[in-house]
Amino acid sequence: MKKHLWDSLKVLIVMTVFTGLVYPLVMTAIAQIVFPKQANGSMIRINGKLVGSKLIGQNFTGDKYFWPRPSAIGYNPLPSGASNYGPTSDTLKELVETRRKEFIRLNGLPANTRVPPGMLFASGSGLDPDISPAAAELQINRIARARGFDSVQTAQLRKLMQSHVEGPQLGFLGDARVNVLELNIALDSLDVTSR
């Protein structure tokens, strides 16, 4: 009995050291060497100042910026999650309709415009950093008006947005997407250089 207990304790200690220390340290070292930016949260810095992470959505509300997907948690990364509204929820239906009308109104779009679902439904994490190219396209005229862009600058804005479209991961996983933070950072650069 004591022998089995001692053997079990030795296995516990060895596995704890291996899986609790050795394996995590080796994986961390490999990640830091092979993928240092991703291993450190894909942080984005401008002039040494941290402005956000490519992986976490932020709330941009000004008319001069591309807007992200709605968030059920107010873009707070600590209680990451979605609302508990199911597909038969009247509250969800009202919320989606309100978001649709507001998106159309604030972007100056025709009432019958098809708004991409990503601009109507919050993501599962509440922190999705990306929107669809169609959602970005619908925001271009609002941003151009807010920034006082002429037709040439608006065309530059459209090209800028298109240059930030990322295809599906590995060519087939998911849909094409645009990272809102990266696009808005590039937009501020365009605004400075285009005036």
Secondary structure, 3 states (H helix, E strand, C coil): CHHHHHHHHHHHHHHHHHHHHHHHHHHHHHHHHHCHHHHCCCEEEECCEEEEECCCCCCCCCCCCCCCCCCCCCCCCCCCCCCCCCCCCHHHHHHHHHHHHHHHHHCCCCCCCCCCHHHCCCCCCCCCCEECHHHHHCCHHHHHHHHCCCHHHHHHHHHHHHHCEECCECCCECCCEEEHHHHHHHHHHHHHHCC
